[in-house]
């Protein structure tokens, strides 16, 4: 059954700690995305990757980092430099080179930093 | 980059009424316009989309219209039902940019 898996579903961290959110897909999609969702803000793009070993900053990349060493995996690290990291994080993917296809989303990770 | 504006932010209707949500975009190169529905605590799911070579698309009670000249597109839901209650997002551009969402509440 193809899809995107995000883990964990809930994540709690202390302020000042880095944390990595996992995103794995078995859809054979080349492009992967990370969005952040806050109440009333919609989905804002953090980073995206259209091919292995390459990624681009989105609108709100500051305080985040990513890697794309494998086609199936696109982990997101929330660093201590991110001022307001508490949010709902969504990973998504689309087929290669396709700007006319819908996003396939994972179930999200809700991160709480105290 | 692309800028997507979505209105209204909240829409309250009675069951059976119609609901209309509107979005405008800034990048004239955008050519794909999806709409997603997100229920509380869940991931967004595609409900309908439209490409720039089409002016209107329907799927049962849901329709989307696109005006490329004016750079706006709209979601129309007819005969609303309580299960339509959710947050709806529009998106545009080659790297998907989202509107802020519309919380639709359908009262039985």
Interface residues (C-beta under 8 A of the other chain):
Chain A: X33 X35 X40 X41 X42 X43 X44 X45 X48 X58 X59 X90 X92 X99 X100 X101 X102 X103 X105 X106 X107 X108
Chain B: X1 X6 X9 X31 X32 X34 X36 X42 X43 X44 X45 X46 X49 X51 X89 X91 X94 X95 X96 X97 X98 X99 X100 X101
